[in-house]
Amino acid sequence: MDVLTGRWLIQPARESRRSRGLLERHPSCHFVCPDDQPGAYAPAVATTVYYCASSLDGYIAEGDDSLDWLLDYEGTFEHEAAEPDPMSEGGGYEGFYEGVRALVAGSATYEWILDHLDVAGGGQWPYRGKPCWVLSSRELRLPEGEGVDVRIVEASVGEVYGEMAAAAGDGVLWVVGGGGVASQFADEGRLDEVHVTVVPVVLGAGKRLFERRLPSGSMQLTGTRTFKNGMVELRYEIRH
């Protein structure tokens, strides 16, 4: 289940240890020539990021997929270093979404967004102009409107990753949710980063951030952000 009003974001992709072995792990990547190095080629590949919000005890939704705990959250943090709320105008979400080139979600996340378009997209599909894959074994309704590109597929992450990565190019492939889809990417070795915004709420039960243990083990912390509403964003890189 995706969180924070059907939206959430990340920071621009960066050069890192993730670049090692890209051709082995991402055979669909293409090549670009840096402007300052004519004739020199470097692999350009999508950065796959799971970006979401989570309760303090690691849940991204309640058992019935409710997000009332998140949508009704109110809090403050008074500190000069605190950033504006992530969903505020000009906040973290807008900056993140500019870098997103393609999205992927599970059926529960997708249906929640469709059922809450007034919250997630102002009454319209919020990801117009960008391809969105939905992994589902069921027939699902499609949103209406100009620029909607939703592709419902009954396939594994491994079977459609190449197509999604090609669409994302050297931008971000956003894993919107939920924990099952994120776990599939991790199992396939296709998850590069996890950006989770922790909300100081304890649910005690619900839908987990991940459905199972990550095969890569521990992650590398790459950054943090604190917001004026009391939320904290943690950014991690997956060790491949």
C-alpha positions as CSV (number, residue, x, y, z in Angstrom):
1,M,0.0,0.0,0.0
2,D,1.4,3.4,-1.0
3,V,1.4,6.1,1.6
4,L,1.1,9.8,2.0
5,T,-1.9,10.7,-0.2
6,G,-0.9,8.3,-3.0
7,R,2.3,10.2,-3.5
8,W,5.9,10.2,-2.1
9,L,9.3,11.1,-3.4
10,I,13.0,10.8,-3.5
11,Q,16.1,12.8,-4.4
12,P,17.8,12.8,-7.8
13,A,19.8,9.8,-8.7
14,R,23.5,10.0,-8.0
15,E,26.7,8.2,-8.8
16,S,27.6,5.6,-6.2
17,R,28.8,2.1,-5.5
18,R,25.5,1.1,-7.2
19,S,27.3,1.7,-10.5
20,R,29.5,-1.3,-10.0
21,G,28.3,-4.2,-12.1
22,L,25.5,-2.3,-13.7
23,L,25.8,-4.1,-17.0
24,E,25.5,-7.4,-15.2
25,R,22.5,-6.4,-13.2
26,H,20.8,-4.1,-15.7
27,P,21.4,-5.6,-19.2
28,S,18.7,-3.2,-20.6
29,C,20.7,0.0,-19.8
30,H,21.8,2.2,-22.6
31,F,24.9,4.4,-23.0
32,V,25.4,8.1,-23.0
33,C,28.5,10.2,-23.8
34,P,29.3,12.9,-21.2
35,D,29.5,16.4,-22.8
36,D,32.9,17.0,-21.2
37,Q,34.4,13.8,-22.4
38,P,33.7,13.3,-26.1
39,G,34.1,9.7,-27.1
40,A,33.9,8.4,-23.5
41,Y,30.8,6.3,-22.7
42,A,29.2,5.6,-19.4
43,P,26.2,3.4,-18.6
44,A,22.9,5.3,-18.0
45,V,20.5,3.3,-16.0
46,A,17.3,4.0,-14.0
47,T,17.6,4.2,-10.3
48,T,14.9,2.1,-8.7
49,V,13.6,3.7,-5.5
50,Y,11.0,2.6,-3.0
51,Y,9.8,5.9,-1.5
52,C,7.0,5.9,1.0
53,A,5.9,6.9,4.5
54,S,5.8,4.5,7.4
55,S,4.6,4.5,11.0
56,L,7.2,4.5,13.7
57,D,6.8,0.7,14.1
58,G,7.2,-0.1,10.4
59,Y,3.7,-0.2,8.9
60,I,2.7,1.6,5.7
61,A,-1.0,1.0,6.1
62,E,-3.5,-0.5,8.5
63,G,-4.9,-4.0,7.8
64,D,-7.8,-2.6,5.8
65,D,-5.4,-0.4,3.8
66,S,-6.6,2.7,5.7
67,L,-4.3,5.7,5.7
68,D,-6.3,7.8,8.2
69,W,-3.3,7.6,10.6
70,L,-1.3,9.4,8.0
71,L,-3.8,11.7,6.4
72,D,-5.1,13.0,9.8
73,Y,-1.6,13.3,11.3
74,E,-0.7,16.7,12.8
75,G,2.6,17.5,14.4
76,T,5.3,20.2,14.7
77,F,9.0,20.4,15.0
78,E,10.5,23.8,15.8
79,H,14.1,23.9,14.6
80,E,15.9,26.2,12.2
81,A,17.1,23.2,10.1
82,A,13.7,21.7,9.7
83,E,12.3,21.8,6.1
84,P,8.8,22.6,5.1
85,D,6.3,19.7,5.2
86,P,7.1,17.3,2.3
87,M,3.7,17.7,0.7
88,S,3.6,21.5,0.9
89,E,4.0,23.6,-2.2
90,G,7.6,23.5,-3.4
91,G,8.3,20.8,-0.9
92,G,10.1,17.5,-1.2
93,Y,7.5,15.8,-3.2
94,E,7.6,18.2,-6.1
95,G,11.3,18.0,-6.3
96,F,11.2,14.2,-6.2
97,Y,8.5,13.8,-8.8
98,E,10.4,15.9,-11.3
99,G,13.0,13.1,-11.5
100,V,10.5,10.2,-11.8
101,R,10.2,8.8,-15.3
102,A,8.2,5.6,-14.6
103,L,6.2,4.1,-11.8
104,V,5.2,0.6,-10.6
105,A,2.7,-0.4,-8.0
106,G,0.8,-3.4,-6.7
107,S,-3.0,-3.8,-7.1
108,A,-3.9,-2.7,-3.5
109,T,-1.9,0.5,-3.9
110,Y,-3.4,1.2,-7.3
111,E,-6.9,0.6,-6.2
112,W,-6.4,2.9,-3.2
113,I,-5.3,5.7,-5.4
114,L,-8.3,5.2,-7.7
115,D,-10.6,5.2,-4.8
116,H,-9.1,8.4,-3.4
117,L,-8.4,10.5,-6.4
118,D,-9.7,13.5,-4.6
119,V,-6.9,13.1,-2.1
120,A,-4.2,11.7,-4.4
121,G,-4.6,13.7,-7.5
122,G,-7.2,16.5,-7.1
123,G,-9.9,14.3,-8.7
124,Q,-7.6,13.2,-11.6
125,W,-5.0,10.4,-12.1
126,P,-2.0,12.0,-10.4
127,Y,0.7,10.5,-12.6
128,R,-0.4,11.8,-16.0
129,G,2.3,11.7,-18.7
130,K,4.3,9.0,-17.0
131,P,3.9,5.2,-17.6
132,C,2.7,3.3,-14.5
133,W,2.9,-0.5,-14.3
134,V,0.4,-2.3,-12.0
135,L,1.4,-5.9,-11.1
136,S,-1.9,-7.8,-10.7
137,S,-3.5,-11.1,-11.6
138,R,-6.9,-9.5,-11.6
139,E,-8.7,-7.4,-14.1
140,L,-8.7,-3.8,-12.8
141,R,-10.5,-0.7,-14.0
142,L,-8.5,2.1,-15.7
143,P,-8.6,5.7,-14.9
144,E,-9.9,8.2,-17.5
145,G,-8.3,11.4,-18.7
146,E,-5.7,12.8,-21.0
147,G,-2.1,11.6,-20.5
148,V,-3.1,8.5,-18.5
149,D,-0.7,5.6,-19.2
150,V,-1.5,2.7,-16.9
151,R,-0.3,-0.8,-17.8
152,I,-1.8,-3.6,-15.9
153,V,0.3,-6.8,-16.3
154,E,0.2,-10.3,-14.8
155,A,3.9,-10.8,-14.6
156,S,6.8,-10.9,-12.2
157,V,9.2,-8.1,-11.6
158,G,11.9,-10.0,-13.5
159,E,9.7,-10.3,-16.5
160,V,8.9,-6.6,-16.9
161,Y,11.8,-4.9,-15.3
162,G,13.6,-4.4,-18.6
163,E,10.6,-2.6,-20.1
164,M,10.2,-0.4,-17.0
165,A,13.9,0.5,-16.8
166,A,13.9,1.4,-20.4
167,A,11.0,3.8,-19.9
168,A,12.7,5.4,-16.9
169,G,15.9,5.8,-18.8
170,D,18.5,7.6,-16.6
171,G,15.7,8.9,-14.3
172,V,13.9,7.3,-11.4
173,L,11.7,4.2,-11.5
174,W,9.5,4.8,-8.5
175,V,8.2,1.8,-6.6
176,V,5.1,3.3,-5.2
177,G,4.1,0.3,-3.1
178,G,3.3,-1.8,-1.4
179,G,5.6,-3.9,0.7
180,G,5.1,-7.0,-1.5
181,V,6.1,-5.3,-4.7
182,A,9.1,-3.7,-3.0
183,S,10.1,-7.1,-1.7
184,Q,9.9,-8.6,-5.2
185,F,12.3,-5.9,-6.5
186,A,14.7,-6.6,-3.6
187,D,14.5,-10.4,-4.3
188,E,15.4,-9.8,-7.9
189,G,18.3,-7.5,-7.0
190,R,16.6,-4.6,-8.7
191,L,16.0,-2.3,-5.8
192,D,18.6,0.4,-5.5
193,E,17.4,2.8,-2.7
194,V,14.8,3.0,0.0
195,H,13.6,6.4,1.1
196,V,11.1,6.2,4.0
197,T,9.5,9.1,5.8
198,V,8.8,8.1,9.4
199,V,5.6,9.4,10.9
200,P,5.5,9.4,14.8
201,V,2.5,7.2,15.0
202,V,2.4,3.6,16.4
203,L,-0.1,1.3,14.7
204,G,0.7,-2.1,16.3
205,A,-0.4,-4.0,13.2
206,G,-1.0,-3.6,9.5
207,K,0.8,-3.8,6.2
208,R,4.5,-4.0,6.6
209,L,7.1,-1.8,4.9
210,F,8.6,-5.0,3.5
211,E,6.9,-8.4,3.5
212,R,10.1,-10.3,4.2
213,R,13.8,-10.0,5.0
214,L,15.9,-8.4,2.3
215,P,18.5,-10.8,0.8
216,S,21.1,-8.0,0.7
217,G,21.1,-7.7,4.5
218,S,21.9,-4.3,6.0
219,M,21.6,-1.1,4.1
220,Q,23.9,2.0,3.9
221,L,22.5,5.2,5.3
222,T,23.0,8.0,2.7
223,G,21.0,10.9,4.2
224,T,18.3,12.2,6.5
225,R,15.8,15.1,6.4
226,T,13.7,16.5,9.2
227,F,10.4,18.4,8.5
228,K,8.5,21.0,10.3
229,N,5.6,18.7,10.9
230,G,7.7,16.3,12.9
231,M,8.3,13.7,10.2
232,V,11.8,12.4,9.5
233,E,13.0,11.0,6.1
234,L,15.7,8.3,6.1
235,R,17.5,7.5,2.9
236,Y,19.3,4.2,2.4
237,E,21.2,2.5,-0.4
238,I,20.8,-1.2,-1.0
239,R,24.1,-3.2,-0.8
240,H,24.3,-5.3,-4.0
